[in-house]
Amino acid sequence: MFKTSNLSFRVIISLIVLCLLTAGVTLAQRPKSPRTSASTQIGDAWIDVSYSSPILRGRTGIFGSGAEYGTKIYAGADVWRAGADVTTRITTEADLMIGDSKVPAGEYSFFIELKEGGWTGIISKQPHMDAFDRAKMAEGITWGAYGYDPKHDVARAPMAVTPAPQIIDNLIIGFGGVTAEGGNLFVVWDNQVGALPFTVAK
């Protein structure tokens, strides 16, 4: 009886140690900009956004001001990937109107051109890669926003920009004001809130 109990005790201790080690590995391997998503539904159609969410980690004034506005976030790209790492992706099951352009149901990349006081949302069909491969850049395939080419733009539309009610630590993309006719795609980070209006195409 004692041997069985002792064996059970050792098994339990081994499992606890294994769980702790696994948890430690998991935490150590967590990405600095976790991959996340947002969704909304209009009628039977879903609209989904998949993006990586950077965290301020003590940084302030991430957008900058004046001539420097947005340059930190661009990090050498021509536009912002509206997140971090892999290109931000939008999938819509409904045909949408964004600005004056019709965006047919499908999957797209989402970029933002940053200017102080007003952003421009960009919906693009440019091919993207899920894992960085320098050789593919020469083929016109984008990583994040690096290699962005405006010839693939499907829609460009102004985004209203307002101050955030408080400093937002991790970038958030979400939907607001959604009705049967459309809504807004919000991008919120640090002290800025950008809103891209969209409607369901008739």
C-alpha positions in Angstrom: 0.0 0.0 0.0 2.8 2.4 0.9 4.6 1.7 -2.4 1.5 2.4 -4.4 0.9 5.7 -2.5 4.6 6.6 -2.9 4.4 5.9 -6.6 1.3 8.0 -7.0 2.9 10.8 -5.1 5.9 10.7 -7.4 3.7 10.7 -10.5 1.7 13.7 -9.2 4.9 15.6 -8.4 6.3 14.8 -11.8 3.1 16.0 -13.5 3.2 19.3 -11.5 6.9 19.9 -12.5 6.1 19.1 -16.1 3.1 21.6 -16.1 5.3 24.3 -14.5 8.1 23.7 -17.1 5.6 23.7 -19.9 4.0 26.9 -18.6 7.4 28.5 -18.4 8.2 27.6 -22.0 4.8 28.8 -23.1 5.3 32.2 -21.4 8.8 32.5 -22.7 7.7 31.9 -26.3 4.7 34.3 -26.3 5.0 36.8 -29.1 5.6 40.4 -28.2 2.6 41.4 -30.4 0.0 38.7 -29.8 -2.1 37.6 -32.8 -5.8 38.4 -32.2 -9.0 39.2 -34.1 -12.2 41.1 -34.2 -15.5 40.2 -35.9 -19.0 41.5 -36.5 -22.1 40.2 -38.3 -24.5 42.2 -40.5 -27.4 40.0 -41.5 -26.0 36.6 -42.5 -22.6 38.1 -43.4 -19.5 38.1 -41.2 -16.7 40.6 -41.3 -13.4 39.5 -39.7 -10.1 41.2 -39.0 -7.0 39.3 -38.0 -4.0 41.3 -36.7 -1.1 41.4 -34.4 -1.5 43.7 -31.4 1.6 45.6 -30.3 2.0 46.8 -26.7 3.4 50.2 -25.7 5.7 48.7 -22.9 6.3 52.1 -21.4 6.7 54.0 -24.7 5.0 57.3 -24.9 3.9 59.4 -27.9 4.2 56.5 -30.2 2.6 58.4 -33.1 4.9 61.4 -32.7 3.9 64.9 -34.0 4.5 67.3 -36.8 6.8 66.1 -39.6 7.7 63.0 -37.5 4.1 61.9 -37.1 3.8 58.2 -37.9 7.4 57.6 -38.8 8.2 55.4 -35.7 5.2 53.2 -36.6 6.1 53.0 -40.3 9.6 51.7 -39.3 10.8 52.2 -42.8 7.7 51.1 -44.6 5.6 53.4 -46.8 2.4 52.9 -44.8 1.4 51.3 -41.5 0.4 47.6 -41.3 -2.3 48.6 -38.7 -0.6 46.3 -36.2 2.7 44.4 -36.1 4.4 41.5 -37.7 2.1 39.7 -40.3 0.0 42.0 -42.5 -3.4 42.8 -41.0 -6.1 41.0 -42.9 -9.8 41.7 -43.4 -12.3 39.1 -44.7 -15.8 40.2 -45.6 -18.7 37.9 -46.7 -20.6 41.0 -47.8 -19.8 43.5 -50.6 -18.9 46.8 -48.9 -18.6 50.4 -49.9 -15.5 52.1 -48.4 -15.3 55.7 -49.4 -16.4 55.8 -53.0 -15.1 52.3 -53.8 -16.9 49.0 -53.8 -15.0 46.2 -52.0 -16.4 42.8 -53.2 -16.7 40.0 -50.7 -13.3 38.5 -50.2 -10.0 38.7 -48.2 -7.8 41.8 -48.2 -4.9 43.4 -46.5 -5.5 46.5 -44.4 -3.0 49.4 -44.3 -3.2 53.0 -42.9 -1.5 56.1 -44.3 -0.8 58.2 -41.2 -1.1 62.0 -41.1 -1.6 64.1 -38.0 -5.3 64.8 -37.6 -6.5 62.4 -40.4 -5.6 58.9 -41.5 -6.3 57.1 -44.8 -7.6 53.5 -44.6 -6.3 51.3 -47.5 -7.9 48.0 -48.6 -5.5 46.1 -50.8 -5.3 42.9 -52.8 -1.5 42.8 -52.8 -0.2 39.3 -52.1 1.2 38.9 -48.6 3.3 36.3 -46.8 2.6 34.8 -43.4 6.3 34.1 -42.7 9.1 36.5 -43.8 11.0 35.4 -46.9 13.3 38.0 -48.3 13.3 36.4 -51.8 9.5 36.9 -52.1 9.8 40.6 -51.6 11.3 40.9 -55.1 8.1 39.2 -56.4 6.0 42.0 -55.0 4.7 40.0 -52.0 4.4 42.1 -48.9 5.5 41.3 -45.3 3.7 43.6 -42.9 3.7 46.8 -44.9 7.2 46.3 -46.3 7.0 46.2 -50.1 3.6 47.9 -50.2 2.6 48.8 -53.7 -0.5 51.2 -54.2 -1.3 49.6 -57.6 -3.0 46.8 -55.6 -5.3 49.2 -53.7 -9.0 48.4 -54.0 -10.2 51.3 -51.8 -8.7 54.3 -50.1 -10.9 56.3 -47.7 -10.4 59.0 -45.0 -10.5 57.9 -41.4 -11.6 60.4 -38.7 -9.1 60.6 -35.9 -9.9 61.7 -32.3 -8.0 61.6 -29.0 -8.4 58.4 -27.0 -10.1 58.9 -23.6 -7.0 57.4 -22.0 -3.7 55.9 -23.1 -4.5 52.5 -24.7 -1.6 50.1 -24.0 -2.2 47.4 -26.6 -3.5 48.2 -30.1 -7.2 47.3 -30.5 -9.1 46.9 -33.8 -12.9 46.5 -33.5 -16.2 47.5 -34.8 -18.7 50.1 -33.6 -22.0 51.7 -34.6 -22.9 48.6 -36.5 -26.4 48.5 -38.1 -28.0 46.7 -41.0 -26.5 49.3 -43.2 -22.9 49.3 -42.1 -20.7 50.7 -39.3 -17.2 51.8 -38.4 -13.9 49.9 -38.2 -12.0 51.3 -35.3 -8.2 51.3 -34.7 -7.3 52.4 -31.2 -3.8 52.7 -29.8 -1.8 55.0 -27.4 -3.7 58.4 -27.5 -5.4 58.0 -30.9 -8.7 56.6 -32.2 -9.1 56.2 -36.0 -12.5 55.3 -37.5 -13.1 53.9 -41.0 -16.8 54.1 -42.0 -18.2 51.3 -44.3 -21.6 50.5 -45.6 -23.1 47.3 -47.1 -23.1 47.7 -50.9 -26.6 47.8 -52.4 
